Amino acid sequence: MTRKWAIVAMAATALLVTGCNTVKGLGRDIESVGEAGEKVVK
């Protein structure tokens, strides 16, 4: 039973870490698009 919970906990942790990296990468992409837009406008 303990092994089952350990596997569930590891899977949840992996999903959370992956999700955080994805959101961080998306934020960087949006920021770079905004900066490129500012350069075009100036």
PDB file with SEQRES, HELIX, SHEET and CRYST1 records, atoms N, CA, C and O in Angstrom:
SEQRES   1 A   42  MET THR ARG LYS TRP ALA ILE VAL ALA MET ALA ALA THR          
SEQRES   2 A   42  ALA LEU LEU VAL THR GLY CYS ASN THR VAL LYS GLY LEU          
SEQRES   3 A   42  GLY ARG ASP ILE GLU SER VAL GLY GLU ALA GLY GLU LYS          
SEQRES   4 A   42  VAL VAL LYS                                                  
HELIX    1 AA1 THR A    2  VAL A   41  1                                  40    
CRYST1    1.000    1.000    1.000  90.00  90.00  90.00 P 1           1          
ATOM      1  N   MET A   1       0.823  -1.195   0.000  1.00  0.00           N  
ATOM      2  CA  MET A   1       0.000   0.000   0.000  1.00  0.00           C  
ATOM      3  C   MET A   1       0.870   1.263   0.000  1.00  0.00           C  
ATOM      4  O   MET A   1       0.560   2.227  -0.700  1.00  0.00           O  
ATOM      5  N   THR A   2       1.942   1.261   0.771  1.00  0.00           N  
ATOM      6  CA  THR A   2       2.835   2.416   0.835  1.00  0.00           C  
ATOM      7  C   THR A   2       3.513   2.640  -0.514  1.00  0.00           C  
ATOM      8  O   THR A   2       3.700   3.778  -0.944  1.00  0.00           O  
ATOM      9  N   ARG A   3       3.875   1.555  -1.168  1.00  0.00           N  
ATOM     10  CA  ARG A   3       4.533   1.671  -2.474  1.00  0.00           C  
ATOM     11  C   ARG A   3       3.585   2.327  -3.481  1.00  0.00           C  
ATOM     12  O   ARG A   3       4.018   3.126  -4.311  1.00  0.00           O  
ATOM     13  N   LYS A   4       2.324   1.998  -3.410  1.00  0.00           N  
ATOM     14  CA  LYS A   4       1.329   2.577  -4.310  1.00  0.00           C  
ATOM     15  C   LYS A   4       1.248   4.094  -4.125  1.00  0.00           C  
ATOM     16  O   LYS A   4       1.209   4.842  -5.102  1.00  0.00           O  
ATOM     17  N   TRP A   5       1.223   4.537  -2.883  1.00  0.00           N  
ATOM     18  CA  TRP A   5       1.169   5.979  -2.604  1.00  0.00           C  
ATOM     19  C   TRP A   5       2.454   6.680  -3.027  1.00  0.00           C  
ATOM     20  O   TRP A   5       2.418   7.829  -3.466  1.00  0.00           O  
ATOM     21  N   ALA A   6       3.570   6.007  -2.899  1.00  0.00           N  
ATOM     22  CA  ALA A   6       4.845   6.594  -3.320  1.00  0.00           C  
ATOM     23  C   ALA A   6       4.851   6.817  -4.832  1.00  0.00           C  
ATOM     24  O   ALA A   6       5.329   7.844  -5.314  1.00  0.00           O  
ATOM     25  N   ILE A   7       4.321   5.853  -5.567  1.00  0.00           N  
ATOM     26  CA  ILE A   7       4.257   5.985  -7.023  1.00  0.00           C  
ATOM     27  C   ILE A   7       3.321   7.128  -7.406  1.00  0.00           C  
ATOM     28  O   ILE A   7       3.632   7.912  -8.303  1.00  0.00           O  
ATOM     29  N   VAL A   8       2.192   7.224  -6.737  1.00  0.00           N  
ATOM     30  CA  VAL A   8       1.244   8.312  -7.009  1.00  0.00           C  
ATOM     31  C   VAL A   8       1.888   9.663  -6.701  1.00  0.00           C  
ATOM     32  O   VAL A   8       1.735  10.614  -7.468  1.00  0.00           O  
ATOM     33  N   ALA A   9       2.601   9.750  -5.593  1.00  0.00           N  
ATOM     34  CA  ALA A   9       3.259  11.003  -5.206  1.00  0.00           C  
ATOM     35  C   ALA A   9       4.330  11.395  -6.222  1.00  0.00           C  
ATOM     36  O   ALA A   9       4.444  12.568  -6.579  1.00  0.00           O  
ATOM     37  N   MET A  10       5.107  10.434  -6.686  1.00  0.00           N  
ATOM     38  CA  MET A  10       6.151  10.733  -7.683  1.00  0.00           C  
ATOM     39  C   MET A  10       5.527  11.183  -9.003  1.00  0.00           C  
ATOM     40  O   MET A  10       6.037  12.103  -9.644  1.00  0.00           O  
ATOM     41  N   ALA A  11       4.445  10.554  -9.410  1.00  0.00           N  
ATOM     42  CA  ALA A  11       3.777  10.943 -10.652  1.00  0.00           C  
ATOM     43  C   ALA A  11       3.215  12.359 -10.536  1.00  0.00           C  
ATOM     44  O   ALA A  11       3.337  13.153 -11.468  1.00  0.00           O  
ATOM     45  N   ALA A  12       2.606  12.675  -9.407  1.00  0.00           N  
ATOM     46  CA  ALA A  12       2.058  14.017  -9.200  1.00  0.00           C  
ATOM     47  C   ALA A  12       3.164  15.071  -9.201  1.00  0.00           C  
ATOM     48  O   ALA A  12       3.001  16.148  -9.775  1.00  0.00           O  
ATOM     49  N   THR A  13       4.270  14.764  -8.568  1.00  0.00           N  
ATOM     50  CA  THR A  13       5.401  15.694  -8.530  1.00  0.00           C  
ATOM     51  C   THR A  13       5.952  15.930  -9.932  1.00  0.00           C  
ATOM     52  O   THR A  13       6.265  17.063 -10.297  1.00  0.00           O  
ATOM     53  N   ALA A  14       6.071  14.866 -10.710  1.00  0.00           N  
ATOM     54  CA  ALA A  14       6.568  15.002 -12.078  1.00  0.00           C  
ATOM     55  C   ALA A  14       5.641  15.887 -12.908  1.00  0.00           C  
ATOM     56  O   ALA A  14       6.109  16.725 -13.679  1.00  0.00           O  
ATOM     57  N   LEU A  15       4.340  15.706 -12.755  1.00  0.00           N  
ATOM     58  CA  LEU A  15       3.393  16.535 -13.501  1.00  0.00           C  
ATOM     59  C   LEU A  15       3.471  17.999 -13.085  1.00  0.00           C  
ATOM     60  O   LEU A  15       3.408  18.891 -13.931  1.00  0.00           O  
ATOM     61  N   LEU A  16       3.608  18.246 -11.795  1.00  0.00           N  
ATOM     62  CA  LEU A  16       3.696  19.631 -11.317  1.00  0.00           C  
ATOM     63  C   LEU A  16       4.961  20.318 -11.820  1.00  0.00           C  
ATOM     64  O   LEU A  16       4.919  21.471 -12.249  1.00  0.00           O  
ATOM     65  N   VAL A  17       6.076  19.612 -11.767  1.00  0.00           N  
ATOM     66  CA  VAL A  17       7.342  20.191 -12.226  1.00  0.00           C  
ATOM     67  C   VAL A  17       7.277  20.480 -13.720  1.00  0.00           C  
ATOM     68  O   VAL A  17       7.721  21.536 -14.171  1.00  0.00           O  
ATOM     69  N   THR A  18       6.732  19.558 -14.479  1.00  0.00           N  
ATOM     70  CA  THR A  18       6.594  19.758 -15.923  1.00  0.00           C  
ATOM     71  C   THR A  18       5.684  20.943 -16.213  1.00  0.00           C  
ATOM     72  O   THR A  18       5.972  21.753 -17.094  1.00  0.00           O  
ATOM     73  N   GLY A  19       4.596  21.043 -15.479  1.00  0.00           N  
ATOM     74  CA  GLY A  19       3.671  22.160 -15.662  1.00  0.00           C  
ATOM     75  C   GLY A  19       4.323  23.497 -15.377  1.00  0.00           C  
ATOM     76  O   GLY A  19       4.104  24.459 -16.113  1.00  0.00           O  
ATOM     77  N   CYS A  20       5.109  23.574 -14.338  1.00  0.00           N  
ATOM     78  CA  CYS A  20       5.787  24.826 -13.992  1.00  0.00           C  
ATOM     79  C   CYS A  20       6.763  25.224 -15.089  1.00  0.00           C  
ATOM     80  O   CYS A  20       6.834  26.395 -15.462  1.00  0.00           O  
ATOM     81  N   ASN A  21       7.509  24.265 -15.603  1.00  0.00           N  
ATOM     82  CA  ASN A  21       8.457  24.581 -16.669  1.00  0.00           C  
ATOM     83  C   ASN A  21       7.733  25.050 -17.921  1.00  0.00           C  
ATOM     84  O   ASN A  21       8.213  25.948 -18.612  1.00  0.00           O  
ATOM     85  N   THR A  22       6.603  24.465 -18.218  1.00  0.00           N  
ATOM     86  CA  THR A  22       5.843  24.857 -19.399  1.00  0.00           C  
ATOM     87  C   THR A  22       5.324  26.275 -19.254  1.00  0.00           C  
ATOM     88  O   THR A  22       5.413  27.065 -20.194  1.00  0.00           O  
ATOM     89  N   VAL A  23       4.791  26.606 -18.106  1.00  0.00           N  
ATOM     90  CA  VAL A  23       4.265  27.960 -17.878  1.00  0.00           C  
ATOM     91  C   VAL A  23       5.387  28.979 -17.926  1.00  0.00           C  
ATOM     92  O   VAL A  23       5.215  30.063 -18.483  1.00  0.00           O  
ATOM     93  N   LYS A  24       6.524  28.649 -17.355  1.00  0.00           N  
ATOM     94  CA  LYS A  24       7.667  29.565 -17.366  1.00  0.00           C  
ATOM     95  C   LYS A  24       8.142  29.802 -18.797  1.00  0.00           C  
ATOM     96  O   LYS A  24       8.440  30.935 -19.174  1.00  0.00           O  
ATOM     97  N   GLY A  25       8.211  28.740 -19.589  1.00  0.00           N  
ATOM     98  CA  GLY A  25       8.628  28.869 -20.987  1.00  0.00           C  
ATOM     99  C   GLY A  25       7.636  29.695 -21.794  1.00  0.00           C  
ATOM    100  O   GLY A  25       8.032  30.502 -22.635  1.00  0.00           O  
ATOM    101  N   LEU A  26       6.355  29.495 -21.538  1.00  0.00           N  
ATOM    102  CA  LEU A  26       5.323  30.264 -22.231  1.00  0.00           C  
ATOM    103  C   LEU A  26       5.453  31.745 -21.885  1.00  0.00           C  
ATOM    104  O   LEU A  26       5.316  32.603 -22.757  1.00  0.00           O  
ATOM    105  N   GLY A  27       5.716  32.042 -20.627  1.00  0.00           N  
ATOM    106  CA  GLY A  27       5.903  33.437 -20.213  1.00  0.00           C  
ATOM    107  C   GLY A  27       7.084  34.085 -20.917  1.00  0.00           C  
ATOM    108  O   GLY A  27       7.013  35.247 -21.317  1.00  0.00           O  
ATOM    109  N   ARG A  28       8.159  33.343 -21.066  1.00  0.00           N  
ATOM    110  CA  ARG A  28       9.332  33.880 -21.768  1.00  0.00           C  
ATOM    111  C   ARG A  28       9.019  34.135 -23.236  1.00  0.00           C  
ATOM    112  O   ARG A  28       9.434  35.147 -23.799  1.00  0.00           O  
ATOM    113  N   ASP A  29       8.280  33.208 -23.856  1.00  0.00           N  
ATOM    114  CA  ASP A  29       7.914  33.387 -25.258  1.00  0.00           C  
ATOM    115  C   ASP A  29       7.056  34.626 -25.444  1.00  0.00           C  
ATOM    116  O   ASP A  29       7.278  35.402 -26.374  1.00  0.00           O  
ATOM    117  N   ILE A  30       6.087  34.816 -24.577  1.00  0.00           N  
ATOM    118  CA  ILE A  30       5.207  35.983 -24.677  1.00  0.00           C  
ATOM    119  C   ILE A  30       6.005  37.265 -24.466  1.00  0.00           C  
ATOM    120  O   ILE A  30       5.778  38.265 -25.146  1.00  0.00           O  
ATOM    121  N   GLU A  31       6.925  37.229 -23.534  1.00  0.00           N  
ATOM    122  CA  GLU A  31       7.760  38.406 -23.270  1.00  0.00           C  
ATOM    123  C   GLU A  31       8.612  38.750 -24.490  1.00  0.00           C  
ATOM    124  O   GLU A  31       8.736  39.923 -24.844  1.00  0.00           O  
ATOM    125  N   SER A  32       9.197  37.745 -25.135  1.00  0.00           N  
ATOM    126  CA  SER A  32      10.039  38.020 -26.296  1.00  0.00           C  
ATOM    127  C   SER A  32       9.213  38.559 -27.466  1.00  0.00           C  
ATOM    128  O   SER A  32       9.695  39.401 -28.224  1.00  0.00           O  
ATOM    129  N   VAL A  33       7.985  38.086 -27.618  1.00  0.00           N  
ATOM    130  CA  VAL A  33       7.118  38.614 -28.673  1.00  0.00           C  
ATOM    131  C   VAL A  33       6.794  40.081 -28.381  1.00  0.00           C  
ATOM    132  O   VAL A  33       6.780  40.909 -29.292  1.00  0.00           O  
ATOM    133  N   GLY A  34       6.538  40.397 -27.129  1.00  0.00           N  
ATOM    134  CA  GLY A  34       6.268  41.789 -26.752  1.00  0.00           C  
ATOM    135  C   GLY A  34       7.446  42.687 -27.013  1.00  0.00           C  
ATOM    136  O   GLY A  34       7.275  43.807 -27.494  1.00  0.00           O  
ATOM    137  N   GLU A  35       8.638  42.223 -26.707  1.00  0.00           N  
ATOM    138  CA  GLU A  35       9.839  43.019 -26.941  1.00  0.00           C  
ATOM    139  C   GLU A  35      10.057  43.235 -28.446  1.00  0.00           C  
ATOM    140  O   GLU A  35      10.430  44.326 -28.875  1.00  0.00           O  
ATOM    141  N   ALA A  36       9.823  42.198 -29.226  1.00  0.00           N  
ATOM    142  CA  ALA A  36       9.967  42.335 -30.682  1.00  0.00           C  
ATOM    143  C   ALA A  36       8.955  43.344 -31.225  1.00  0.00           C  
ATOM    144  O   ALA A  36       9.276  44.129 -32.117  1.00  0.00           O  
ATOM    145  N   GLY A  37       7.744  43.322 -30.692  1.00  0.00           N  
ATOM    146  CA  GLY A  37       6.725  44.271 -31.113  1.00  0.00           C  
ATOM    147  C   GLY A  37       7.112  45.698 -30.782  1.00  0.00           C  
ATOM    148  O   GLY A  37       6.870  46.608 -31.575  1.00  0.00           O  
ATOM    149  N   GLU A  38       7.716  45.906 -29.610  1.00  0.00           N  
ATOM    150  CA  GLU A  38       8.152  47.236 -29.219  1.00  0.00           C  
ATOM    151  C   GLU A  38       9.244  47.749 -30.160  1.00  0.00           C  
ATOM    152  O   GLU A  38       9.264  48.933 -30.499  1.00  0.00           O  
ATOM    153  N   LYS A  39      10.141  46.876 -30.577  1.00  0.00           N  
ATOM    154  CA  LYS A  39      11.213  47.282 -31.486  1.00  0.00           C  
ATOM    155  C   LYS A  39      10.650  47.699 -32.831  1.00  0.00           C  
ATOM    156  O   LYS A  39      11.154  48.635 -33.450  1.00  0.00           O  
ATOM    157  N   VAL A  40       9.606  47.013 -33.294  1.00  0.00           N  
ATOM    158  CA  VAL A  40       8.999  47.347 -34.585  1.00  0.00           C  
ATOM    159  C   VAL A  40       8.302  48.696 -34.515  1.00  0.00           C  
ATOM    160  O   VAL A  40       8.355  49.478 -35.464  1.00  0.00           O  
ATOM    161  N   VAL A  41       7.644  48.968 -33.382  1.00  0.00           N  
ATOM    162  CA  VAL A  41       6.887  50.213 -33.232  1.00  0.00           C  
ATOM    163  C   VAL A  41       7.821  51.418 -33.124  1.00  0.00           C  
ATOM    164  O   VAL A  41       7.489  52.494 -33.622  1.00  0.00           O  
ATOM    165  N   LYS A  42       8.951  51.264 -32.499  1.00  0.00           N  
ATOM    166  CA  LYS A  42       9.885  52.388 -32.292  1.00  0.00           C  
ATOM    167  C   LYS A  42      10.593  52.779 -33.525  1.00  0.00           C  
ATOM    168  O   LYS A  42      11.406  53.703 -33.504  1.00  0.00           O  
TER     169      LYS A  42                                                      
END                                                                             
